[in-house]
């Protein structure tokens, strides 16, 4: 008998010890695993959603974004073509002059106003570009370069092109190229910058640029 336990009095019986209960059984009759008294939070099992639905959702969102980007992409305000190119450098002139005829078509639903223009000749030595000559200087340049006469009148800054309309005209530049470089050029481009719209880049070789 333990040292501190009080012995039962005469005629009394010692209290019966509790009967041990058998462990709970699962559906198969085997002992069921003990249920923990708490669940661990902050683990991947508790905080991360299933991988498959997340992957499907990411793919769906990516497809939707791609469709919206394609349908709402910036569209060109106009298209154009280079209709002719002429080079001139008289013996008494230190630099050449190039006249380029172009046609610009406004394919937008807004009036197109020309802000500025330039052109470039692509050669084996790189691009040689120049801002377009002012329309007010054309007569003076044509006097100095008479073999450029007889072509379209110049496109002008502030000229407007109505929706659905087209405008033919010329751009004159004086880049640092020789007759040989001009004759063996790889490309020639005219860039027309409208107000509040994307630049219109027209290639002599290959049509419209981006």
Protein Blocks (a to p, Z undefined) as FASTA:
>chain_A
ZZklccddehiacddddddddddddfkopacddddfbdcehiaklmpccfklmmmmmmmm
mmmmmmmmmmmgccdfbdcddfbdcddddfklcbdcdddddddddfbfbdcddfbdcddd
ddfkbpcddddddfklmmmmmmmmmmlgoiacdddehiacdehiacdddddddddbdfkl
mmmpfbdcdddddehiacddddfbhpjaZZ
